[in-house]
Amino acid sequence: MPDASCPICRGSGWKVEERNGISGAARCECTRADVQNQINEASGIPALYQSSSLDNFDAQGIPSLQSVMLIVRSYAREYPVCDKPGLLLIGQPGTGKTHLAVSALRMLIARGFGGVFYDYQNLLQRIRSSYDPASGGGDREAYSTALDAEVLLLDDLGAHRISDWVEDTVTSLITYRCNNRKPIIATTNLPDIEMAGGERRSLSAGGADYKRTLIDQIGMRARSRLFEMCRVIRMPAQVEDYRIRKARIS
């Protein structure tokens, strides 16, 4: 809706512009702000992260984490003129991956691109629910929204029990977006076997403990496509879990 107090259009939503000596009507800037607000509201960014930005990101004084922040800023500023249209942040819980991902998404939205946030597990649950005839319209639209969104943020990728259905659904989604050069900004707590030098097991008190990887949880095909379309950022290992750090400080 136009701003009723706007001094330019006086609430009409239109202003007079002259181009090449000819007067004509054009949309007022106050309606563009309204459109921007609608895009922000439709993005689905959770309340916890709605104010997340690179300006309020806590890099804990760690140079490598500050470097990650600069990479994310550069991506959001340069998009879509970049070699790979997406971004994948890999690291331990509490290292700031979601904050950085949402910051990038919000910067893209501010630049006029449409974007949507989905928690990975919730998205899969909604897609599965959509097969139920009694399912609501929102569940039925979830998959098509994830397919067609200009920018898709998938948070906590791989945080779901793997099955043939999950692997096929995720592969279909990522492949479609990759083929159509539609970016995915994703976060995951899962290690990647190739980035970790092929190590799949860690020793524990009880002997060999198998550590599940990104490939284990989304499949080889989806992982391959994801790495093809995304700039991959590995979060620094020395970053302290910010939730624990915050609890200790408070």
Secondary structure per residue as TSV (DSSP state, phi and psi in degrees):
chain	resnum	aa	ss	phi	psi
A	1	M	-	360.0	143.9
A	2	P	-	-65.3	156.3
A	3	D	-	-83.5	115.9
A	4	A	T	-62.1	-24.1
A	5	S	T	-95.3	5.9
A	6	C	-	-64.5	123.8
A	7	P	T	-73.7	-13.9
A	8	I	T	-85.2	-53.7
A	9	C	T	-101.6	-8.5
A	10	R	T	54.9	36.9
A	11	G	T	89.5	-0.7
A	12	S	S	-81.8	-24.6
A	13	G	S	88.1	-2.2
A	14	W	E	-128.2	150.1
A	15	K	E	-134.9	162.1
A	16	V	E	-96.1	128.7
A	17	E	E	-126.0	150.3
A	18	E	E	-112.4	127.1
A	19	R	E	-130.0	119.8
A	20	N	T	55.6	39.1
A	21	G	T	79.8	4.7
A	22	I	E	-113.9	128.7
A	23	S	E	-83.6	143.2
A	24	G	E	-157.4	168.0
A	25	A	E	-91.8	143.2
A	26	A	E	-142.3	153.2
A	27	R	E	-63.4	137.1
A	28	C	-	-77.5	152.1
A	29	E	H	-59.8	-26.8
A	30	C	H	-66.8	-28.0
A	31	T	H	-76.1	-30.6
A	32	R	H	-65.5	-37.0
A	33	A	H	-63.8	-36.8
A	34	D	H	-66.4	-41.6
A	35	V	H	-60.5	-41.6
A	36	Q	H	-62.0	-40.8
A	37	N	H	-63.9	-38.5
A	38	Q	H	-64.8	-40.1
A	39	I	H	-63.6	-41.9
A	40	N	H	-62.3	-43.3
A	41	E	H	-67.4	-34.6
A	42	A	H	-78.7	-9.0
A	43	S	T	-70.7	-22.7
A	44	G	-	75.2	14.3
A	45	I	-	-64.8	126.8
A	46	P	-	-60.2	152.4
A	47	A	G	-55.3	-35.7
A	48	L	G	-60.6	-27.4
A	49	Y	G	-114.8	7.5
A	50	Q	T	-65.5	-21.5
A	51	S	T	-105.2	8.3
A	52	S	-	-65.3	133.2
A	53	S	-	-151.8	166.6
A	54	L	G	-69.7	-23.0
A	55	D	G	-70.2	-29.0
A	56	N	G	-110.2	18.5
A	57	F	-	-79.4	131.6
A	58	D	-	-91.8	103.2
A	59	A	-	-83.9	2.7
A	60	Q	T	55.3	21.0
A	61	G	T	69.8	16.8
A	62	I	-	-94.4	117.1
A	63	P	H	-55.5	-41.0
A	64	S	H	-66.8	-31.9
A	65	L	H	-74.9	-35.0
A	66	Q	H	-64.3	-36.1
A	67	S	H	-64.7	-39.7
A	68	V	H	-60.3	-43.6
A	69	M	H	-60.6	-40.1
A	70	L	H	-66.5	-36.5
A	71	I	H	-63.9	-43.4
A	72	V	H	-64.1	-42.4
A	73	R	H	-62.1	-44.0
A	74	S	H	-62.1	-42.1
A	75	Y	H	-59.4	-49.5
A	76	A	H	-65.8	-29.5
A	77	R	H	-79.5	-36.3
A	78	E	H	-86.6	-24.5
A	79	Y	T	-54.0	137.4
A	80	P	T	-95.1	11.0
A	81	V	S	-86.3	74.3
A	82	C	S	-149.8	156.6
A	83	D	S	-60.6	-44.3
A	84	K	S	-119.8	127.5
A	85	P	S	-76.2	-14.2
A	86	G	E	-110.2	179.6
A	87	L	E	-143.7	131.7
A	88	L	E	-127.1	120.3
A	89	L	E	-107.1	120.3
A	90	I	E	-115.5	129.9
A	91	G	-	174.6	173.9
A	92	Q	-	-65.9	157.7
A	93	P	T	-58.8	144.7
A	94	G	T	80.5	12.7
A	95	T	S	-95.6	2.7
A	96	G	S	96.9	14.8
A	97	K	H	-62.5	-47.3
A	98	T	H	-66.3	-40.5
A	99	H	H	-58.0	-46.2
A	100	L	H	-67.2	-41.5
A	101	A	H	-63.9	-44.7
A	102	V	H	-66.4	-37.2
A	103	S	H	-58.6	-44.2
A	104	A	H	-63.9	-44.1
A	105	L	H	-61.6	-43.9
A	106	R	H	-65.2	-35.9
A	107	M	H	-65.6	-39.5
A	108	L	H	-67.2	-40.4
A	109	I	H	-62.6	-41.3
A	110	A	H	-63.5	-25.8
A	111	R	T	-85.5	-2.0
A	112	G	T	106.2	2.1
A	113	F	-	-88.8	144.7
A	114	G	-	-83.3	142.7
A	115	G	E	-149.3	155.1
A	116	V	E	-140.1	141.4
A	117	F	E	-102.8	131.9
A	118	Y	E	-134.3	132.8
A	119	D	E	-73.7	126.7
A	120	Y	H	-53.8	-49.6
A	121	Q	H	-65.1	-41.9
A	122	N	H	-64.5	-38.3
A	123	L	H	-62.1	-45.6
A	124	L	H	-63.1	-39.5
A	125	Q	H	-63.8	-39.1
A	126	R	H	-70.3	-38.0
A	127	I	H	-64.3	-43.8
A	128	R	H	-63.7	-40.9
A	129	S	H	-64.9	-26.6
A	130	S	T	-65.7	-17.5
A	131	Y	T	-75.8	-14.4
A	132	D	S	-80.0	123.5
A	133	P	T	-56.3	-26.2
A	134	A	T	-85.2	-0.4
A	135	S	-	-65.5	149.0
A	136	G	-	-71.9	162.9
A	137	G	H	-60.3	-34.0
A	138	G	H	-62.4	-39.3
A	139	D	H	-67.8	-39.3
A	140	R	H	-67.2	-27.9
A	141	E	H	-89.7	-9.3
A	142	A	H	-59.7	-45.8
A	143	Y	H	-66.4	-45.0
A	144	S	H	-65.5	-34.1
A	145	T	H	-65.7	-43.6
A	146	A	H	-64.5	-34.7
A	147	L	H	-67.9	-45.6
A	148	D	H	-101.2	-7.9
A	149	A	-	-55.5	141.6
A	150	E	S	-59.5	-44.4
A	151	V	E	-132.2	129.7
A	152	L	E	-114.0	126.4
A	153	L	E	-104.6	119.6
A	154	L	E	-109.0	111.9
A	155	D	E	-95.6	137.3
A	156	D	S	64.7	46.7
A	157	L	T	-56.8	133.0
A	158	G	T	90.8	-2.2
A	159	A	-	-84.6	61.0
A	160	H	S	-158.0	143.8
A	161	R	-	-58.7	128.2
A	162	I	-	-74.8	141.4
A	163	S	-	-152.4	169.3
A	164	D	H	-59.4	-39.3
A	165	W	H	-65.2	-44.9
A	166	V	H	-61.6	-47.0
A	167	E	H	-61.9	-44.1
A	168	D	H	-65.1	-40.9
A	169	T	H	-66.6	-46.4
A	170	V	H	-66.6	-41.6
A	171	T	H	-62.2	-42.5
A	172	S	H	-61.8	-44.9
A	173	L	H	-63.8	-49.8
A	174	I	H	-68.5	-39.6
A	175	T	H	-63.6	-43.7
A	176	Y	H	-60.4	-45.8
A	177	R	H	-69.1	-36.6
A	178	C	H	-64.4	-47.6
A	179	N	H	-63.5	-30.3
A	180	N	T	-100.6	12.2
A	181	R	T	49.7	45.0
A	182	K	-	-101.3	118.2
A	183	P	-	-69.6	147.7
A	184	I	E	-119.3	129.7
A	185	I	E	-105.6	118.2
A	186	A	E	-130.1	151.9
A	187	T	E	-125.0	148.6
A	188	T	E	-152.3	144.7
A	189	N	S	-89.6	-6.2
A	190	L	S	-83.0	138.5
A	191	P	-	-73.1	155.3
A	192	D	-	-105.7	127.8
A	193	I	T	-61.1	-38.4
A	194	E	T	-74.1	-38.5
A	195	M	T	-69.1	-27.2
A	196	A	T	-89.1	8.8
A	197	G	T	76.0	22.1
A	198	G	T	85.4	3.6
A	199	E	-	-79.4	122.7
A	200	R	-	-115.8	-9.0
A	201	R	E	-130.2	144.8
A	202	S	E	-127.1	146.7
A	203	L	E	-81.4	139.5
A	204	S	E	-132.3	179.0
A	205	A	T	-60.5	-28.8
A	206	G	T	-92.0	7.8
A	207	G	E	110.5	-150.2
A	208	A	E	-72.7	129.8
A	209	D	E	-119.0	116.8
A	210	Y	E	-74.7	126.9
A	211	K	-	-107.0	117.9
A	212	R	-	-69.1	145.9
A	213	T	-	-116.1	176.6
A	214	L	H	-60.8	-40.8
A	215	I	H	-61.9	-40.2
A	216	D	H	-59.5	-35.0
A	217	Q	H	-94.5	-23.9
A	218	I	H	-123.4	-10.6
A	219	G	-	95.8	156.1
A	220	M	H	-64.0	-42.3
A	221	R	H	-64.6	-46.5
A	222	A	H	-64.0	-40.7
A	223	R	H	-62.2	-42.6
A	224	S	H	-62.0	-46.3
A	225	R	H	-63.7	-40.2
A	226	L	H	-62.1	-44.3
A	227	F	H	-70.7	-26.4
A	228	E	H	-68.1	-35.3
A	229	M	H	-102.6	-10.3
A	230	C	E	-116.5	144.3
A	231	R	E	-79.2	123.7
A	232	V	E	-96.8	128.3
A	233	I	E	-119.2	122.2
A	234	R	E	-96.9	118.7
A	235	M	-	-66.0	142.1
A	236	P	-	-57.9	139.5
A	237	A	T	-70.7	-25.7
A	238	Q	T	-84.4	3.2
A	239	V	-	-73.3	129.9
A	240	E	-	-80.5	141.3
A	241	D	-	-55.0	117.4
A	242	Y	H	-67.9	-25.7
A	243	R	H	-67.9	-42.6
A	244	I	H	-66.4	-41.5
A	245	R	H	-63.2	-41.9
A	246	K	H	-66.0	-41.1
A	247	A	H	-64.4	-38.4
A	248	R	H	-68.2	-40.0
A	249	I	H	-67.9	-38.8
A	250	S	-	-79.0	360.0
